[in-house]
Amino acid sequence: MSTVIYYFSGTGNSLHVARELQNRIPDAYLIPIVSLLSQDVVKTKAKTVGFVFPIYITLAPVPVRKFMKKLDITSTEYIFTIITRAGTLCLAHYYVESILKKKGRSLDSHFILNMANNSPTGIKPTQGDQNWINELTKEKIAEMEYAVQHQLDLIQKIITNKEKYPEKGFSHPLKTFFTNLLSCITDNIHTEIKFYSDETCNNCRICEKVCLSGKIKIDYRKPVWQKNVHCFYCYACFNFCPEQAILVKKIYTLKNGRYSHPEITVQDIAGQKQV
Ligand SMILES: Cc1cc2nc3c(=O)[nH]c(=O)nc-3n(C[C@H](O)[C@H](O)[C@H](O)COP(=O)(O)O)c2cc1C
């Protein structure tokens, strides 16, 4: 296999992007990052390696950061990232660049795609955005998808030709310092999102299936977010619950709709845990 795309996706945007890119690069192979987290070292012989993942509060998700450190890319010739986000500041590529630098490597290209915001608290963590789902109209999602498809056509060409992108690079010592500091702090501070399920929970166990960190266990027919397991903050439980029974205490208690990428299923998300 000459191209490997490692991906992480809570609600399907990043998985959709990874799949669409795979459709454009015939020899590309997709590997879920979550399935490799228990390994100490991950070695790849792929000539081209890509990472596709969302940002959480400007940064790469913690499992993505952990994975990057484990990855041995000695035989890789070309490295890229595609980051999906709702549209605010992205610092994650500075972190990726730092990790690669420690391995004597560098990002050859990096791309940021704007997609649907998958959570009411992602961008407004302390108060939640009560209007979040109303902003995600069918038209807006279709518009974003159109732009993504167009961008992926260009991205595929850049990757296949092993070009540099952006051509001038993106070195920024202050942003890199700040990103690494923030990443270091958030690697070790595990803020709990106060998820709970209300009385409409019907014990379908979908939340447990899609929980990428394994934090949710069903106990007496109700989901329990175990205190000793760190949440990945992916919002899969919240968004895939068919009853919208999962809410965030005091911050988002509305049952007015949820978001997951229309082409991505519960099985697709849960499948990331399969080794
Ligand atoms: C906890 C959390 C934090 C987020 N923070 C940001 C952010 O800082 N900026 C942004 O543009 N989007 C943010 N988002 C939105 C996601 O990055 C975006 O919806 C992404 O495409 C989701 O990808 P996925 O469906 O593959 O999980 C956040 C989402 C979550 C769940």
The ligand as an SDF file (V2000), in Angstrom:
LIG
                    3D

 31 33  0  0  0  0  0  0  0  0999 V2000
  -15.4530   19.5400   21.5800 C   0  0  0  0  0  0  0  0  0  0  0  0
  -15.4880   20.2120   20.2440 C   0  0  0  0  0  0  0  0  0  0  0  0
  -14.7560   21.3530   20.0230 C   0  0  0  0  0  0  0  0  0  0  0  0
  -14.7780   21.9710   18.7690 C   0  0  0  0  0  0  0  0  0  0  0  0
  -14.0220   23.0900   18.5910 N   0  0  0  0  0  0  0  0  0  0  0  0
  -14.0140   23.7030   17.3920 C   0  0  0  0  0  0  0  0  0  0  0  0
  -13.2020   24.8650   17.1720 C   0  0  0  0  0  0  0  0  0  0  0  0
  -12.4810   25.3370   18.0410 O   0  0  0  0  0  0  0  0  0  0  0  0
  -13.2640   25.4480   15.9620 N   0  0  0  0  0  0  0  0  0  0  0  0
  -14.0280   24.9700   14.9390 C   0  0  0  0  0  0  0  0  0  0  0  0
  -14.0190   25.5570   13.8770 O   0  0  0  0  0  0  0  0  0  0  0  0
  -14.7810   23.8430   15.1080 N   0  0  0  0  0  0  0  0  0  0  0  0
  -14.7890   23.2100   16.3030 C   0  0  0  0  0  0  0  0  0  0  0  0
  -15.5500   22.0710   16.4880 N   0  0  0  0  0  0  0  0  0  0  0  0
  -16.3320   21.5450   15.3460 C   0  0  0  0  0  0  0  0  0  0  0  0
  -15.6710   20.3280   14.6790 C   0  0  0  0  0  0  0  0  0  0  0  0
  -14.2760   20.5340   14.5430 O   0  0  0  0  0  0  0  0  0  0  0  0
  -16.2670   20.0470   13.3040 C   0  0  0  0  0  0  0  0  0  0  0  0
  -17.6450   19.9790   13.3490 O   0  0  0  0  0  0  0  0  0  0  0  0
  -15.6620   18.7730   12.7000 C   0  0  0  0  0  0  0  0  0  0  0  0
  -15.8620   18.7770   11.3130 O   0  0  0  0  0  0  0  0  0  0  0  0
  -16.2510   17.5050   13.2850 C   0  0  0  0  0  0  0  0  0  0  0  0
  -15.6230   16.4050   12.6830 O   0  0  0  0  0  0  0  0  0  0  0  0
  -16.1220   14.9120   12.8320 P   0  0  0  0  0  0  0  0  0  0  0  0
  -17.5580   14.8630   12.3390 O   0  0  0  0  0  0  0  0  0  0  0  0
  -15.2240   14.1250   11.9660 O   0  0  0  0  0  0  0  0  0  0  0  0
  -16.0310   14.5260   14.2600 O   0  0  0  0  0  0  0  0  0  0  0  0
  -15.5570   21.4450   17.7150 C   0  0  0  0  0  0  0  0  0  0  0  0
  -16.2960   20.2750   17.9500 C   0  0  0  0  0  0  0  0  0  0  0  0
  -16.2640   19.6720   19.1960 C   0  0  0  0  0  0  0  0  0  0  0  0
  -17.0650   18.4130   19.4060 C   0  0  0  0  0  0  0  0  0  0  0  0
  1  2  1  0
  2  3  1  0
  2 30  2  0
  3  4  2  0
  4  5  1  0
  4 28  1  0
  5  6  2  0
  6  7  1  0
  6 13  1  0
  7  8  2  0
  7  9  1  0
  9 10  1  0
 10 11  2  0
 10 12  1  0
 12 13  2  0
 13 14  1  0
 14 15  1  0
 14 28  1  0
 15 16  1  0
 16 17  1  0
 16 18  1  0
 18 19  1  0
 18 20  1  0
 20 21  1  0
 20 22  1  0
 22 23  1  0
 23 24  1  0
 24 25  2  0
 24 26  1  0
 24 27  1  0
 28 29  2  0
 29 30  1  0
 30 31  1  0
M  END
$$$$
